[in-house]
Amino acid sequence: MLIYSVLILLLLITPKNTYALSKADTRIVETMINTAIRPINTAITNIRAAALSLKNRVTDVETNIAGMLDRLIAAESSINSIQLTTLNLQNRVVDADTITTGILDRVATSEANIASNEVKLTDFGNRINNLENAGPDFQPPVSWLPIFSSTNRTLTIATSKTDKCNWNGVSLTQQVQVRGTAHFPGLDSFAVGNCDVIVFTNIVNYPPPGTNISVDLNLFWQEKIRHVQLNLTVI
């Protein structure tokens, strides 16, 4: 092919009047030219095919890049959504901390109130002790006589003629007020009397014989308080 190209160049640069070609020679020259040009046309065709293939590949790359850009945009949107979610969670945590702080403050306030109430109860207990120790001292009876009546549904607690409330040997009966609480099963019963007798009436849950109950008696006289507890058995 190199030889054909050289010959064609020689023909092109040789003046036309230098020689005269016959028809046969002209055909030979044309054949030679066609033969020389054919590889060039083939090469051009191959180059065009390669360029088209390259164009298609570039198109594919551009498509892939566009897809990657879409995925990148979607990833950025997801990141923004995650950031917003994180911000909302942070705000909720802050709100929870605020609520917790409020609860702790309320607990602290409640504890302070409880401590204050405990002080008040202590003061109240001290006042009761002072009240118990105030005024002239008196002694409650040594023994009490319980009388149960299932028919009347009553409990009478009396003192004997010789064993009364007394102050320095002086017998006290009507002068001493007695408040009683009888602890029957399921329900307490209350009564008010004196150091002579106290009667619990209309006992709703009157117990059967053999039932053990306790009775608390608070005795008051001249700002003095005495407490008596009796353990009784229903008969």
C-alpha positions in Angstrom: 0.0 0.0 0.0 2.9 2.3 0.7 4.1 1.7 -2.9 0.7 2.6 -4.3 0.7 5.8 -2.3 4.2 6.8 -3.6 3.1 6.1 -7.2 0.0 8.3 -6.8 2.1 11.1 -5.4 4.5 10.8 -8.3 1.6 11.0 -10.7 0.1 14.0 -9.0 3.4 16.0 -8.9 4.4 15.1 -12.5 3.4 17.7 -15.1 0.5 16.6 -17.4 2.4 17.3 -20.6 5.3 15.1 -19.5 3.7 11.9 -20.6 0.5 10.7 -22.1 -1.4 7.7 -20.7 -3.3 5.2 -22.7 -6.7 4.0 -21.6 -5.2 0.9 -20.2 -2.7 2.9 -18.2 -5.5 5.1 -17.0 -7.5 2.1 -15.8 -4.4 0.8 -14.1 -3.9 4.1 -12.4 -7.6 4.3 -11.3 -7.3 0.8 -10.0 -4.2 1.7 -8.0 -5.9 4.8 -6.7 -9.0 2.9 -5.6 -6.8 0.2 -4.1 -4.9 2.9 -2.1 -8.1 4.7 -1.1 -9.9 1.6 0.1 -7.9 1.2 3.3 -8.4 4.9 4.0 -12.2 4.5 3.6 -12.1 1.4 5.8 -10.1 3.3 8.4 -12.6 6.2 8.2 -15.5 3.8 8.6 -13.8 2.2 11.6 -13.1 5.6 13.0 -16.8 6.6 12.6 -17.8 3.3 14.2 -15.4 3.9 17.1 -16.6 7.5 17.4 -20.2 6.3 17.6 -19.3 3.6 20.1 -17.5 6.3 22.1 -20.5 8.6 21.9 -22.7 5.7 23.2 -20.3 5.1 26.0 -20.2 8.8 26.8 -24.0 8.8 26.8 -24.0 5.8 29.2 -21.5 7.5 31.4 -23.6 10.7 31.4 -26.7 8.5 32.3 -24.8 6.9 35.1 -23.6 10.3 36.4 -27.2 11.5 36.2 -28.3 8.5 38.2 -25.5 9.1 40.7 -26.6 12.7 41.0 -30.2 11.6 41.7 -29.0 9.2 44.3 -26.8 11.9 45.8 -29.8 14.2 46.0 -31.9 11.5 47.6 -29.1 10.8 50.1 -28.9 14.6 50.9 -32.7 14.6 51.4 -32.4 11.5 53.7 -29.6 13.3 55.6 -31.8 16.4 56.0 -34.7 14.2 57.2 -32.4 12.5 59.7 -31.1 15.9 60.9 -34.6 17.1 61.4 -35.5 13.9 63.3 -32.4 14.2 65.4 -33.3 17.8 66.2 -36.9 16.8 67.1 -35.4 14.1 69.4 -33.1 16.6 71.0 -36.0 18.9 71.6 -38.0 16.1 73.1 -35.1 15.2 75.3 -34.8 18.8 76.5 -38.6 18.8 77.2 -38.2 15.5 79.1 -35.3 17.0 81.1 -37.5 20.0 81.9 -40.4 17.8 83.0 -38.0 15.6 85.1 -36.6 18.8 86.7 -40.1 19.9 87.4 -41.0 16.6 89.0 -37.8 16.6 91.0 -38.6 20.1 92.2 -42.1 18.9 93.2 -40.7 15.9 95.0 -38.3 18.2 96.8 -41.2 20.5 97.7 -43.3 17.5 98.9 -40.4 16.2 101.0 -40.0 19.6 102.5 -43.8 19.7 103.2 -43.6 16.2 104.7 -40.7 17.3 106.9 -42.6 20.3 108.0 -45.7 18.1 108.7 -43.4 15.8 110.7 -42.2 18.8 112.7 -45.9 19.8 113.2 -46.8 16.3 114.3 -43.9 16.3 116.7 -45.0 19.6 118.1 -48.5 18.2 118.3 -47.2 15.1 120.2 -45.3 17.4 122.5 -48.4 19.4 123.1 -50.3 16.2 124.0 -47.6 15.2 126.3 -47.7 18.6 127.9 -51.4 18.3 128.2 -51.1 14.9 129.8 -48.6 16.3 132.3 -50.6 19.5 132.9 -53.2 20.0 135.7 -53.6 17.9 138.8 -52.7 14.2 138.5 -55.3 11.5 138.9 -55.4 7.8 138.8 -57.7 5.6 136.7 -59.3 2.5 138.2 -57.1 -0.6 138.5 -59.8 -2.9 137.1 -62.9 -2.5 134.9 -65.9 -4.8 134.6 -67.1 -5.6 131.1 -70.7 -6.7 130.5 -71.7 -8.1 127.1 -75.3 -8.4 125.9 -75.9 -10.1 122.6 -79.6 -9.5 123.0 -79.3 -5.7 123.3 -76.1 -5.7 121.2 -74.3 -3.6 123.8 -71.0 -3.6 125.7 -71.0 -1.9 129.1 -67.8 -1.2 130.9 -68.2 -0.2 134.6 -66.1 0.3 137.6 -66.6 -1.2 141.0 -67.9 0.8 144.0 -64.5 0.8 145.7 -62.3 1.2 142.6 -62.9 4.5 140.9 -60.9 7.3 139.4 -59.3 9.1 142.3 -57.1 12.1 143.0 -55.1 12.0 146.1 -57.5 9.4 147.5 -60.6 11.5 146.5 -63.0 9.4 144.4 -63.8 10.8 141.0 -66.7 9.5 138.9 -68.9 12.1 137.1 -66.0 14.5 137.1 -63.9 12.3 134.8 -65.0 12.2 131.1 -64.3 8.9 129.3 -64.2 8.5 125.5 -64.0 4.9 124.3 -63.3 3.0 121.1 -64.1 -0.7 120.9 -62.3 -2.5 118.1 -64.9 -5.1 116.9 -64.1 -7.3 113.9 -64.5 -5.2 110.8 -65.8 -2.1 112.4 -65.1 0.1 115.4 -67.7 1.2 117.9 -67.6 4.5 119.9 -69.0 5.6 123.2 -68.8 8.5 125.7 -69.3 8.1 129.4 -67.5 8.8 132.7 -65.3 7.0 135.2 -68.4 5.2 136.6 -69.7 3.6 133.4 -69.4 3.7 129.6 -71.8 1.9 127.3 -71.3 0.9 123.6 -74.7 0.6 122.0 -76.1 -0.6 118.7 -73.1 -2.7 117.8 -73.7 -3.6 114.2 -71.1 -6.4 113.9 -71.7 -8.0 117.3 -69.1 -10.8 117.6 -69.8 -14.4 118.7 -68.7 -15.6 122.1 -65.0 -16.3 122.5 -64.0 -13.4 120.2 -61.1 -11.3 121.5 -61.4 -7.5 121.2 -59.5 -4.5 122.4 -61.0 -1.3 123.9 -59.2 2.0 124.1 -60.4 4.4 126.9 -59.2 8.0 127.1 -59.9 9.6 130.5 -60.0 13.5 130.9 -60.0 15.5 134.1 -58.7 19.0 134.8 -56.7 19.1 131.5 -55.1 15.8 132.4 -55.4 12.8 130.1 -55.0 9.1 131.0 -55.2 6.3 128.5 -56.4 2.8 129.4 -56.4 -0.2 127.0 -58.5 -3.3 127.8 -58.2 -6.7 126.2 -61.7 -8.4 126.5 -63.2 -11.8 125.5 -66.8 -11.9 124.4 -68.9 -14.1 126.6 
